[in-house]
Amino acid sequence: MRLSCADYTWPLLPHAAALDLIRAIGCDAVDLGFMSLRSHIRPEQEHGAIAYAAGAARERVTSRGLAIADVFAIPYTDFETMAVNNPDPAQQDRSFEFFLDAVEFAQHVGAPGITTLPGVLFGGESFGQALARSAEGLNRRVELAASRGLELSVEPHTGSLIDTPEKTLRLLESVSGLRITLDPAHYVYADVPQREIEPLLTHVRHLQCRPGRPGKLQVAVSEDAIDWTPIVSTLHQQGFSGYLALEYVWQEWMDCNRVDTVAESVLLRDLLLAAVRSYRSRAEGVSV
């Protein structure tokens, strides 16, 4: 299995420097952030010149011997604005315009797929109402992405309408062709047992890896409550051909600015590689 790393792990560095660091860590690929107002590549700045921005980004990536594992497209800094299931028609129009740019960017940069967010609950509405609008918006996006040779997945996250494995499965059942970008830390943060997360692995297109524990979305590797070996083993047995993405972030939200993202990314790399070796040794009947 191959390792990638998010460029948005280091938002204070120039993009080229972040890519140099990803290469130095020993990763094979990069997850490119396409996030309004916060990533190195800013959708609001590149609108109208997406092909040019994608060409420049691709040159920066490939010149460092990296591939592109994923494009993570987030329309705004909060979860409601331009959400895929926002009930305001004007917000829906803006959201789809953003997604059109994201698809064009991912296609030109040579990414295999796009990750986006699944939507949230609005006001006093029921889960079923929010789910129906989300499914409608995501069906449209899956079709558009597929027409450009891209797979689409959503990230189940804290604060989303699919903040439990059961809700995530209901959304997947409602949208043909939709997959997930799984960051187990979001469920572990909410004290969901890992055994309840593992049935989702069959739906994983991309795996975002960061240590977490109940009550803490992001922690140091030494405090990690996630057992990565069974996750890696199950994915391998299912023929997973994607990347294991190092996805530490540095932002004030959820106290995610409290770890050394350079050191912990290296330690996480080693932890994941050890999980891969452990699985391979067991599969070959050799002791580790």
C-alpha positions in Angstrom: 0.0 0.0 0.0 1.2 3.5 -0.9 1.4 6.5 1.4 0.2 10.0 0.6 0.1 13.2 2.7 -2.1 16.2 2.8 -0.5 19.5 1.6 -2.9 21.3 4.0 -1.1 19.8 7.0 1.3 22.8 6.7 -0.8 25.8 5.8 1.8 28.3 6.9 4.4 27.0 4.4 4.6 28.0 0.7 3.1 25.2 -1.3 6.4 24.2 -2.8 7.9 23.9 0.7 5.0 21.7 1.8 5.5 19.4 -1.2 9.2 19.2 -0.4 8.4 18.2 3.1 6.0 15.5 1.9 8.7 14.1 -0.4 11.3 14.2 2.4 8.9 12.2 4.7 9.0 9.5 2.1 5.4 9.7 0.8 4.6 8.7 -2.8 1.7 11.1 -3.4 -0.1 14.2 -2.1 -3.7 15.0 -1.2 -4.3 18.5 -2.6 -6.6 20.8 -0.7 -9.0 22.8 -2.9 -10.6 24.7 0.0 -12.0 28.2 0.1 -10.1 30.8 2.1 -7.6 28.3 3.6 -5.7 25.9 1.3 -2.6 26.6 -0.7 -4.8 26.4 -3.8 -7.7 28.8 -3.3 -10.8 28.1 -5.4 -12.0 31.7 -5.0 -8.8 33.0 -6.4 -8.5 30.5 -9.3 -12.1 30.7 -10.5 -12.1 31.5 -14.2 -8.5 30.1 -14.6 -8.9 26.6 -13.3 -6.9 24.8 -16.1 -4.0 27.2 -15.6 -4.0 26.7 -11.8 -4.2 22.9 -12.2 -1.3 22.9 -14.7 0.9 24.9 -12.3 0.0 22.6 -9.3 0.6 19.5 -11.3 4.1 20.8 -12.4 5.0 21.5 -8.7 3.8 18.0 -7.7 5.3 15.9 -10.5 8.7 17.8 -10.4 9.1 16.4 -6.9 8.4 12.8 -8.0 5.0 12.8 -6.3 1.6 11.6 -7.6 -1.7 13.1 -6.8 -3.8 10.8 -4.5 -6.9 13.0 -4.1 -8.4 16.5 -4.3 -10.2 17.5 -1.1 -12.8 20.1 -2.2 -14.5 22.1 0.6 -16.6 25.1 -0.4 -16.2 27.3 2.7 -14.8 27.5 6.2 -18.1 26.5 7.9 -20.2 23.4 7.2 -23.4 25.2 6.3 -22.3 27.8 3.6 -22.7 26.2 0.2 -23.3 22.8 1.8 -24.5 20.1 -0.7 -27.8 20.0 1.1 -28.3 23.7 1.9 -32.0 24.4 1.6 -31.4 27.9 0.1 -31.6 27.6 -3.8 -29.0 30.4 -4.1 -26.6 28.5 -1.9 -27.2 25.4 -3.9 -26.3 27.3 -7.1 -23.1 28.6 -5.6 -22.3 25.1 -4.2 -22.6 23.5 -7.6 -20.6 26.2 -9.3 -17.9 25.5 -6.8 -18.1 21.8 -7.5 -17.8 22.4 -11.3 -14.5 24.2 -10.6 -13.4 21.3 -8.3 -14.1 18.7 -11.0 -12.3 20.7 -13.7 -9.3 21.1 -11.3 -9.2 17.4 -10.4 -9.5 16.4 -14.1 -6.7 18.7 -15.3 -4.4 17.9 -12.4 -4.7 14.2 -13.0 -6.4 13.1 -9.7 -8.2 9.8 -9.5 -11.1 11.3 -7.6 -12.6 14.0 -5.4 -13.5 14.1 -1.7 -16.1 16.6 -0.5 -18.4 17.0 2.5 -21.8 15.3 2.9 -23.9 18.2 4.3 -25.4 18.9 7.7 -28.7 19.2 9.5 -30.4 22.6 9.2 -32.7 24.1 11.8 -35.1 21.7 13.3 -35.3 19.4 10.4 -35.2 15.6 10.7 -32.3 13.4 9.5 -34.5 12.1 6.8 -35.2 15.5 5.3 -31.5 16.5 5.4 -30.6 13.1 3.9 -33.0 13.4 1.0 -31.5 16.8 0.0 -28.0 15.5 0.4 -28.7 12.5 -1.7 -30.2 14.7 -4.4 -27.2 16.9 -4.5 -24.7 14.1 -4.4 -26.4 12.1 -7.1 -25.9 15.0 -9.4 -22.3 15.4 -8.4 -21.5 11.6 -8.8 -22.8 11.8 -12.3 -20.8 14.9 -13.2 -17.6 13.4 -11.7 -18.1 10.1 -13.5 -18.5 11.9 -16.8 -15.0 13.3 -16.3 -13.5 10.0 -15.3 -13.4 10.8 -11.6 -14.7 9.0 -8.5 -16.5 10.9 -5.8 -16.5 10.3 -2.1 -17.6 12.2 1.0 -15.9 12.4 4.3 -18.2 11.4 7.3 -17.1 14.0 9.8 -17.9 15.5 13.2 -20.8 18.0 12.8 -22.1 16.4 9.5 -25.4 14.6 9.1 -23.6 11.3 8.8 -21.7 11.4 12.2 -22.4 7.6 12.9 -21.6 4.6 10.8 -25.3 3.8 10.5 -26.2 7.2 9.1 -23.2 6.9 6.7 -24.6 3.6 5.3 -28.0 5.2 4.8 -26.5 7.9 2.7 -24.4 5.4 0.7 -27.5 3.4 0.0 -29.3 6.5 -1.3 -26.6 7.5 -3.8 -25.4 5.0 -6.4 -21.7 5.2 -7.1 -20.9 7.3 -4.0 -18.0 6.2 -1.9 -16.4 7.5 1.3 -13.1 9.0 2.3 -12.8 7.6 5.8 -11.0 9.4 8.6 -11.7 7.0 11.6 -10.7 9.6 14.1 -14.0 11.4 13.6 -15.9 8.4 14.8 -13.4 7.5 17.5 -13.7 11.1 18.8 -17.4 10.4 19.4 -16.5 7.1 21.2 -17.8 4.9 18.4 -16.2 1.4 18.9 -13.8 0.5 16.1 -15.7 -2.7 15.4 -18.7 -0.5 14.4 -16.5 1.4 12.0 -15.0 -1.5 10.2 -18.2 -2.5 8.1 -17.7 0.8 6.3 -14.3 -0.3 4.9 -15.9 -1.9 1.9 -17.0 1.5 0.8 -13.7 3.3 1.2 -12.1 5.0 -1.8 -9.5 7.0 0.2 -8.3 6.5 3.7 -7.3 9.6 5.8 -5.1 8.6 8.7 -4.6 10.6 11.9 -4.5 9.5 15.5 -7.5 10.2 17.6 -9.2 9.1 20.8 -12.5 9.6 22.6 -13.1 13.3 23.1 -10.0 14.3 21.0 -10.2 14.5 17.3 -6.4 14.7 16.8 -3.7 13.5 19.1 0.0 12.4 19.1 0.7 8.9 17.9 1.6 7.9 21.5 -2.0 8.7 22.5 -3.7 7.1 19.5 -6.7 4.8 20.3 -7.1 3.6 16.7 -5.7 0.1 15.9 -4.5 0.6 12.3 -3.4 -3.0 11.7 -7.0 -4.5 11.3 -8.0 -1.6 9.1 -5.0 -2.1 6.8 -5.5 -5.8 6.8 -9.2 -5.6 5.9 -8.6 -3.0 3.1 -5.9 -5.2 1.6 -8.1 -8.3 1.7 -10.8 -6.3 -0.1 -8.4 -5.3 -2.9 -8.1 -1.7 -1.9 -5.8 0.0 -4.4 -5.8 3.6 -3.0 -3.5 5.5 -0.7 -3.1 5.6 3.1 -3.0 9.4 3.6 -1.2 11.0 6.5 -3.7 13.7 7.5 -2.6 15.7 10.4 -4.0 19.3 10.2 -3.0 22.5 11.9 -5.9 24.7 12.8 -7.7 26.0 15.9 -10.8 24.0 15.2 -11.1 21.1 17.7 -7.7 22.0 19.1 -6.0 20.6 16.1 -3.1 23.0 16.5 -1.7 21.2 19.6 0.6 18.7 18.0 3.9 18.9 16.2 2.7 18.0 12.7 6.1 17.3 11.3 7.3 14.9 14.0 3.9 13.2 14.4 3.5 12.7 10.6 6.8 10.8 10.6 5.8 8.7 13.5 2.4 8.0 11.9 4.2 7.0 8.7 6.2 4.5 10.6 3.1 3.2 12.4 1.2 2.6 9.2 4.2 1.0 7.5 4.5 -1.3 10.5 0.8 -2.2 10.1 1.4 -3.1 6.5 4.4 -5.2 7.4 2.5 -7.0 10.1 -0.3 -7.9 7.8 2.1 -9.1 5.1 4.0 -11.2 7.6 0.8 -12.9 8.9 -0.4 -13.4 5.3 2.8 -15.2 4.4 2.9 -17.1 7.7 6.1 -15.5 8.9 6.6 -14.0 12.4 7.3 -10.3 12.6 
